[in-house]
Structure formats: C-alpha cells, structure tokens
Amino acid sequence: MRAAGEHRCLPFADPVELRDQAARYLAEGVERGHRVMWIADDDPSAFLAGLGERLGPDADVAALVASGAVVVSSPAEAYGPAGGAVDPEAQVAAYRSATAQALADGHTGLRVVADASPLVRTGSERDAFARYEHLVDRLMERVPFAAICAYDTRVLGRDAVAELACLHGAGGDDLTPFHLWATAEGIALA
C-alpha cells in the first residue's frame, strides 16, 4: 500500500521556502531514478541552482534537463491556461501518460512539485481542482507517481488552501483537522 505522504500539500507564504522544499523533494526523486518535474510560474534558475546544491558538486543539472530527467514547466503548460477550471479527467490522463513515458524512458517513476495557486483562485476552479486532487490521488495508488501540490496562502488565503489541503495524505496540518486520500480499498481518513 502506498504511503499517505506520497501526495502532499505544501501551503507556503515564501517562494524561497517553496523552491527549497521542492529542490529537496525532487533531488530525492532524481537519486531514486525518477523523472522529476518542477511546475511553477517562478524563474526556474533559482530552483535549478537549489536542485544542483541538493544533488552535490558532481551533479550536472543542465545535462539532467537536457536528458529529460528534470523537467521545468509552468502551470499553464502543465494544466492549461489560468482563468478556467482544470479538466480533472484530462489532467489525470496527462499524468498517467507522463508516468508511462517516464517508465518507458528508463526512469523508476514520476515525481512532481506543482505550484497550483494560479489554477485555484475562484470557487469554481477549486471545485474542479478538488475533483482532480481526488482522481490523481487514486492514480497515485496504482502507478509510481508522487507529488507535492503547493498553494500560496498569500494569494489564496488560508481558508481556500484548507479546502484543498484536506485532500492530501499529508501536509497543511495547521489548516485542516483531517486528511482524506485514496487507498487500494477505497479511501482513508486521518
């Protein structure tokens, strides 16, 4: 059974902290042979520098990017343009395909950190994304795919982030009194 922490929520108020956490988490993925993805509207150079620091002095981050082991993308590229709700089923299919491609390319899985803040600014966008969070969690139960979904509390507010934090196996504990996630048997609540 997959660990609840394979799909985490990371509320943040400091972009530097987010980049640091992402670099740490994705460096672990590189070390495990995963293809890793950093999805954010942030300038990728600071993230890539942090990833290099985490991987050590012998790491050639440019070569990892060139080989496709490290992918940098924007939320609009990964999920569709802001200003409209994410299509939950299509996005899950995209991650299913990306995981299959990572495996076909010789990686052991797919690991993602996504700043989804631009995708959940309105109530209707959060409703669609909540459905996506549940469906992608179910996918993670079946394929070697793990993710941290990051949400900027300065932009969204704590209440909006709490709506999404509870749909992850871990993270955002100061915002939500419970976590709900998929298991092979159905769902778990903690």
C-alpha positions, 0 to 999 in steps of 0.5 A: 500500500502506498504511503499517505505522504506520497501526495502532499500539500505544501501551503507556503507564504515564501517562494524561497521556502517553496523552491527549497522544499521542492529542490529537496523533494525532487533531488530525492526523486532524481537519486531514486531514478525518477523523472522529476518535474518542477511546475511553477510560474517562478524563474526556474534558475533559482530552483535549478541552482537549489536542485544542483546544491541538493544533488552535490558538486558532481551533479550536472543539472543542465545535462539532467534537463537536457536528458529529460530527467528534470523537467521545468514547466509552468502551470499553464503548460502543465494544466492549461491556461489560468482563468478556467477550471482544470479538466480533472479527467484530462489532467489525470490522463496527462499524468498517467501518460507522463508516468508511462513515458517516464517508465518507458524512458528508463526512469523508476517513476514520476515525481512532481512539485506543482505550484497550483495557486494560479489554477485555484483562485475562484470557487469554481476552479477549486471545485474542479481542482478538488475533483482532480486532487481526488482522481490523481490521488487514486492514480497515485495508488496504482502507478509510481507517481508522487507529488507535492501540490503547493498553494500560496496562502498569500494569494489564496488565503488560508481558508481556500488552501484548507479546502484543498489541503484536506485532500492530501495524505499529508501536509497543511496540518495547521489548516485542516483537522483531517486528511482524506486520500485514496487507498487500494480499498477505497479511501482513508481518513486521518 
